[in-house]
Amino acid sequence: MLYRGPAGETINVVRYASSGTAEDFIALSSTCPHLGCQVHWEPYNDRYFCPCHNGVFDPEGAGVSGPPGDAGQSLPRYRLSIEDGLLFIEVPVGGFSADAGASEQRAGIDRDPTSCDGCGPRRSDRNRA
């Protein structure tokens, strides 16, 4: 599921499990850390892909090839919480940092976190060696 943050940034929200906790989900920036292009999910390849320089990220956002993989770059993650059945994304105000701390704004997703079919890859769907 894609979510648009308060500053217009695109955030990929993916559900991996169905226990009803924030740990069931991952929220990743859609902006490639290499040059700022927009990545997109390729379900048939089980990856996020950046078309600018063929950057590839695994389902959890780690760079695995192309310039982001070579530089050890990952898609930034957003912290999540669930309150009263709503999933909240903690969005930094004024720019993204790995630990935004007190400068975060909470953006709620009006969706029941226990019923999210088709929200992206699930851990059980992936084959890991």
CYANA upper distance limits for C-alpha pairs under 8 A (distance plus 0.5 A):
  1 MET  CA     12 ASN  CA      6.44
  1 MET  CA     13 VAL  CA      5.73
  1 MET  CA     14 VAL  CA      6.86
  1 MET  CA    119 CYS  CA      5.72
  1 MET  CA    120 GLY  CA      7.45
  2 LEU  CA     10 THR  CA      7.16
  2 LEU  CA     11 ILE  CA      6.18
  2 LEU  CA     12 ASN  CA      5.26
  2 LEU  CA     13 VAL  CA      6.56
  3 TYR  CA     10 THR  CA      6.32
  3 TYR  CA     11 ILE  CA      5.57
  3 TYR  CA     12 ASN  CA      6.90
  3 TYR  CA     13 VAL  CA      7.59
  4 ARG  CA      8 GLY  CA      6.09
  4 ARG  CA      9 GLU  CA      6.09
  4 ARG  CA     10 THR  CA      5.22
  4 ARG  CA     11 ILE  CA      6.63
  5 GLY  CA      9 GLU  CA      5.60
  5 GLY  CA     10 THR  CA      6.76
  5 GLY  CA     11 ILE  CA      7.45
  5 GLY  CA     91 VAL  CA      7.62
  5 GLY  CA    107 ALA  CA      7.89
  6 PRO  CA    107 ALA  CA      8.35
  9 GLU  CA     29 SER  CA      8.27
  9 GLU  CA     30 SER  CA      8.25
 10 THR  CA     29 SER  CA      6.94
 10 THR  CA     30 SER  CA      6.01
 10 THR  CA     31 THR  CA      8.04
 11 ILE  CA     27 ALA  CA      6.90
 11 ILE  CA     28 LEU  CA      6.15
 11 ILE  CA     29 SER  CA      5.28
 11 ILE  CA     30 SER  CA      6.01
 12 ASN  CA     26 ILE  CA      8.48
 12 ASN  CA     27 ALA  CA      5.99
 12 ASN  CA     28 LEU  CA      5.64
 12 ASN  CA     29 SER  CA      6.75
 12 ASN  CA     30 SER  CA      6.75
 13 VAL  CA     25 PHE  CA      7.29
 13 VAL  CA     26 ILE  CA      6.23
 13 VAL  CA     27 ALA  CA      4.89
 13 VAL  CA     28 LEU  CA      7.06
 13 VAL  CA    119 CYS  CA      7.91
 13 VAL  CA    120 GLY  CA      8.45
 14 VAL  CA     25 PHE  CA      5.95
 14 VAL  CA     26 ILE  CA      5.82
 14 VAL  CA     27 ALA  CA      6.94
 14 VAL  CA    119 CYS  CA      5.95
 14 VAL  CA    120 GLY  CA      5.68
 14 VAL  CA    121 PRO  CA      7.19
 14 VAL  CA    122 ARG  CA      8.28
 15 ARG  CA     24 ASP  CA      6.20
 15 ARG  CA     25 PHE  CA      4.86
 15 ARG  CA     26 ILE  CA      7.07
 15 ARG  CA    116 CYS  CA      7.71
 15 ARG  CA    119 CYS  CA      6.32
 15 ARG  CA    120 GLY  CA      6.94
 15 ARG  CA    121 PRO  CA      7.55
 15 ARG  CA    122 ARG  CA      6.76
 16 TYR  CA     24 ASP  CA      5.74
 16 TYR  CA     25 PHE  CA      6.22
 16 TYR  CA     26 ILE  CA      8.15
 16 TYR  CA    120 GLY  CA      8.47
 16 TYR  CA    121 PRO  CA      7.07
 16 TYR  CA    122 ARG  CA      4.52
 16 TYR  CA    123 ARG  CA      5.79
 16 TYR  CA    124 SER  CA      8.16
 17 ALA  CA     24 ASP  CA      5.08
 17 ALA  CA     25 PHE  CA      7.71
 17 ALA  CA    122 ARG  CA      7.14
 17 ALA  CA    123 ARG  CA      7.75
 18 SER  CA     24 ASP  CA      6.54
 18 SER  CA    113 PRO  CA      8.30
 18 SER  CA    114 THR  CA      6.33
 19 SER  CA     24 ASP  CA      7.06
 19 SER  CA    114 THR  CA      7.99
 20 GLY  CA     24 ASP  CA      7.36
 20 GLY  CA    113 PRO  CA      6.92
 20 GLY  CA    114 THR  CA      6.19
 21 THR  CA     81 SER  CA      8.20
 21 THR  CA     82 ILE  CA      7.04
 22 ALA  CA     80 LEU  CA      6.27
 22 ALA  CA     81 SER  CA      5.58
 22 ALA  CA     82 ILE  CA      6.17
 22 ALA  CA     87 LEU  CA      7.68
 23 GLU  CA     80 LEU  CA      8.43
 25 PHE  CA     80 LEU  CA      8.25
 26 ILE  CA     60 GLU  CA      7.98
 26 ILE  CA     77 ARG  CA      7.95
 26 ILE  CA     78 TYR  CA      8.19
 26 ILE  CA     80 LEU  CA      8.15
 27 ALA  CA     77 ARG  CA      6.18
 27 ALA  CA     78 TYR  CA      5.79
 27 ALA  CA     79 ARG  CA      7.72
 27 ALA  CA     80 LEU  CA      7.85
 27 ALA  CA     89 ILE  CA      8.00
 28 LEU  CA     61 GLY  CA      7.31
 28 LEU  CA     75 LEU  CA      6.57
 28 LEU  CA     76 PRO  CA      6.24
 28 LEU  CA     77 ARG  CA      5.03
 28 LEU  CA     78 TYR  CA      6.59
 29 SER  CA     75 LEU  CA      6.27
 29 SER  CA     76 PRO  CA      5.88
 29 SER  CA     77 ARG  CA      6.74
 29 SER  CA     78 TYR  CA      7.95
 30 SER  CA     38 GLN  CA      6.01
 30 SER  CA     39 VAL  CA      5.77
 30 SER  CA     40 HIS  CA      7.52
 30 SER  CA     75 LEU  CA      7.74
 31 THR  CA     36 GLY  CA      5.75
 31 THR  CA     37 CYS  CA      6.16
 31 THR  CA     38 GLN  CA      5.29
 31 THR  CA     39 VAL  CA      6.61
 31 THR  CA     75 LEU  CA      7.63
 32 CYS  CA     36 GLY  CA      5.35
 32 CYS  CA     37 CYS  CA      5.83
 32 CYS  CA     38 GLN  CA      6.50
 32 CYS  CA     39 VAL  CA      6.63
 32 CYS  CA     50 CYS  CA      7.23
 32 CYS  CA     68 PRO  CA      8.38
 32 CYS  CA     75 LEU  CA      6.86
 33 PRO  CA     68 PRO  CA      7.53
 33 PRO  CA     73 GLN  CA      7.10
 33 PRO  CA     74 SER  CA      7.51
 33 PRO  CA     75 LEU  CA      6.97
 33 PRO  CA     76 PRO  CA      8.42
 34 HIS  CA     67 PRO  CA      7.17
 34 HIS  CA     68 PRO  CA      6.27
 34 HIS  CA     73 GLN  CA      8.06
 37 CYS  CA     50 CYS  CA      7.24
 37 CYS  CA     51 PRO  CA      8.26
 37 CYS  CA     52 CYS  CA      6.95
 38 GLN  CA     50 CYS  CA      6.86
 38 GLN  CA     51 PRO  CA      8.44
 39 VAL  CA     48 TYR  CA      6.60
 39 VAL  CA     49 PHE  CA      5.73
 39 VAL  CA     50 CYS  CA      4.88
 39 VAL  CA     51 PRO  CA      7.60
 40 HIS  CA     48 TYR  CA      5.85
 40 HIS  CA     49 PHE  CA      5.97
 40 HIS  CA     50 CYS  CA      7.21
 41 TRP  CA     46 ASP  CA      8.14
 41 TRP  CA     47 ARG  CA      6.43
 41 TRP  CA     48 TYR  CA      4.86
 41 TRP  CA     49 PHE  CA      6.86
 42 GLU  CA     46 ASP  CA      6.43
 42 GLU  CA     47 ARG  CA      5.94
 42 GLU  CA     48 TYR  CA      6.38
 42 GLU  CA     49 PHE  CA      7.32
 43 PRO  CA     47 ARG  CA      7.15
 43 PRO  CA    120 GLY  CA      8.11
 43 PRO  CA    121 PRO  CA      7.88
 46 ASP  CA     58 ASP  CA      7.65
 46 ASP  CA     59 PRO  CA      7.02
 46 ASP  CA    121 PRO  CA      7.86
 46 ASP  CA    126 ARG  CA      8.24
 47 ARG  CA     56 VAL  CA      7.20
 47 ARG  CA     57 PHE  CA      6.22
 47 ARG  CA     58 ASP  CA      5.42
 47 ARG  CA     59 PRO  CA      5.91
 48 TYR  CA     56 VAL  CA      6.35
 48 TYR  CA     57 PHE  CA      5.46
 48 TYR  CA     58 ASP  CA      6.80
 48 TYR  CA     59 PRO  CA      7.22
 48 TYR  CA     61 GLY  CA      7.93
 49 PHE  CA     54 ASN  CA      7.28
 49 PHE  CA     55 GLY  CA      6.31
 49 PHE  CA     56 VAL  CA      5.30
 49 PHE  CA     57 PHE  CA      6.90
 50 CYS  CA     54 ASN  CA      6.00
 50 CYS  CA     55 GLY  CA      5.31
 50 CYS  CA     56 VAL  CA      6.85
 51 PRO  CA     55 GLY  CA      7.42
 53 HIS  CA     66 GLY  CA      7.24
 53 HIS  CA     67 PRO  CA      7.53
 54 ASN  CA     65 SER  CA      8.38
 54 ASN  CA     66 GLY  CA      6.09
 54 ASN  CA     67 PRO  CA      8.26
 55 GLY  CA     63 GLY  CA      7.87
 55 GLY  CA     64 VAL  CA      8.37
 55 GLY  CA     65 SER  CA      6.35
 55 GLY  CA     66 GLY  CA      4.84
 55 GLY  CA     67 PRO  CA      6.43
 55 GLY  CA     68 PRO  CA      6.35
 55 GLY  CA     69 GLY  CA      7.62
 56 VAL  CA     63 GLY  CA      6.36
 56 VAL  CA     64 VAL  CA      6.14
 56 VAL  CA     65 SER  CA      5.66
 56 VAL  CA     66 GLY  CA      6.75
 56 VAL  CA     68 PRO  CA      7.81
 56 VAL  CA     69 GLY  CA      7.59
 57 PHE  CA     61 GLY  CA      5.69
 57 PHE  CA     62 ALA  CA      5.62
 57 PHE  CA     63 GLY  CA      4.79
 57 PHE  CA     64 VAL  CA      5.90
 57 PHE  CA     65 SER  CA      7.74
 57 PHE  CA     68 PRO  CA      8.48
 57 PHE  CA     69 GLY  CA      8.11
 57 PHE  CA     74 SER  CA      7.67
 57 PHE  CA     75 LEU  CA      8.11
 58 ASP  CA     62 ALA  CA      5.92
 58 ASP  CA     63 GLY  CA      7.07
 58 ASP  CA     64 VAL  CA      7.04
 59 PRO  CA    121 PRO  CA      7.50
 61 GLY  CA     74 SER  CA      5.94
 61 GLY  CA     75 LEU  CA      5.39
 61 GLY  CA     76 PRO  CA      8.00
 61 GLY  CA     77 ARG  CA      8.45
 62 ALA  CA     69 GLY  CA      8.18
 62 ALA  CA     72 GLY  CA      8.34
 62 ALA  CA     73 GLN  CA      7.29
 62 ALA  CA     74 SER  CA      4.84
 62 ALA  CA     75 LEU  CA      6.95
 63 GLY  CA     68 PRO  CA      5.66
 63 GLY  CA     69 GLY  CA      4.67
 63 GLY  CA     70 ASP  CA      8.35
 63 GLY  CA     72 GLY  CA      6.67
 63 GLY  CA     73 GLN  CA      5.93
 63 GLY  CA     74 SER  CA      5.45
 63 GLY  CA     75 LEU  CA      7.93
 64 VAL  CA     68 PRO  CA      7.68
 64 VAL  CA     69 GLY  CA      4.78
 64 VAL  CA     70 ASP  CA      8.12
 64 VAL  CA     72 GLY  CA      8.38
 65 SER  CA     69 GLY  CA      4.58
 65 SER  CA     70 ASP  CA      6.79
 66 GLY  CA     70 ASP  CA      6.66
 67 PRO  CA     71 ALA  CA      6.59
 68 PRO  CA     72 GLY  CA      6.45
 68 PRO  CA     73 GLN  CA      5.31
 68 PRO  CA     74 SER  CA      7.43
 69 GLY  CA     73 GLN  CA      6.61
 69 GLY  CA     74 SER  CA      8.42
 76 PRO  CA     96 PHE  CA      8.42
 76 PRO  CA     97 SER  CA      8.47
 76 PRO  CA     98 ALA  CA      7.41
 77 ARG  CA     98 ALA  CA      8.01
 78 TYR  CA     89 ILE  CA      6.94
 78 TYR  CA     90 GLU  CA      6.60
 78 TYR  CA     91 VAL  CA      7.19
 79 ARG  CA     89 ILE  CA      6.56
 79 ARG  CA     90 GLU  CA      5.83
 79 ARG  CA     91 VAL  CA      8.34
 80 LEU  CA     87 LEU  CA      7.44
 80 LEU  CA     88 PHE  CA      6.05
 80 LEU  CA     89 ILE  CA      5.29
 80 LEU  CA     90 GLU  CA      6.53
 81 SER  CA     87 LEU  CA      6.36
 81 SER  CA     88 PHE  CA      5.68
 81 SER  CA     89 ILE  CA      7.31
 81 SER  CA     90 GLU  CA      8.44
 82 ILE  CA     86 LEU  CA      5.89
 82 ILE  CA     87 LEU  CA      5.03
 82 ILE  CA     88 PHE  CA      6.43
 83 GLU  CA     87 LEU  CA      7.23
 83 GLU  CA     88 PHE  CA      8.04
 85 GLY  CA    112 ASP  CA      6.54
 85 GLY  CA    113 PRO  CA      7.16
 86 LEU  CA    108 GLY  CA      7.04
 86 LEU  CA    109 ILE  CA      6.77
 86 LEU  CA    110 ASP  CA      6.65
 86 LEU  CA    111 ARG  CA      6.78
 86 LEU  CA    112 ASP  CA      6.67
 86 LEU  CA    113 PRO  CA      7.16
 87 LEU  CA    108 GLY  CA      6.31
 87 LEU  CA    109 ILE  CA      5.91
 87 LEU  CA    110 ASP  CA      7.86
 87 LEU  CA    111 ARG  CA      7.67
 87 LEU  CA    112 ASP  CA      8.20
 87 LEU  CA    113 PRO  CA      6.95
 88 PHE  CA    106 ARG  CA      6.60
 88 PHE  CA    107 ALA  CA      5.92
 88 PHE  CA    108 GLY  CA      4.72
 88 PHE  CA    109 ILE  CA      6.49
 89 ILE  CA    106 ARG  CA      6.18
 89 ILE  CA    107 ALA  CA      5.70
 89 ILE  CA    108 GLY  CA      6.77
 89 ILE  CA    109 ILE  CA      8.12
 90 GLU  CA    104 GLU  CA      6.38
 90 GLU  CA    105 GLN  CA      6.15
 90 GLU  CA    106 ARG  CA      5.01
 90 GLU  CA    107 ALA  CA      6.83
 91 VAL  CA     96 PHE  CA      8.41
 91 VAL  CA    104 GLU  CA      5.83
 91 VAL  CA    105 GLN  CA      5.56
 91 VAL  CA    106 ARG  CA      6.37
 91 VAL  CA    107 ALA  CA      7.30
 92 PRO  CA     96 PHE  CA      6.13
 92 PRO  CA     97 SER  CA      7.89
 92 PRO  CA    100 ALA  CA      6.21
 92 PRO  CA    103 SER  CA      6.30
 92 PRO  CA    104 GLU  CA      4.64
 92 PRO  CA    105 GLN  CA      6.43
 93 VAL  CA    103 SER  CA      6.16
 93 VAL  CA    104 GLU  CA      5.94
 93 VAL  CA    105 GLN  CA      6.71
 96 PHE  CA    100 ALA  CA      7.44
100 ALA  CA    104 GLU  CA      6.66
112 ASP  CA    116 CYS  CA      7.76
121 PRO  CA    125 ASP  CA      7.09
121 PRO  CA    126 ARG  CA      7.97
122 ARG  CA    126 ARG  CA      7.36
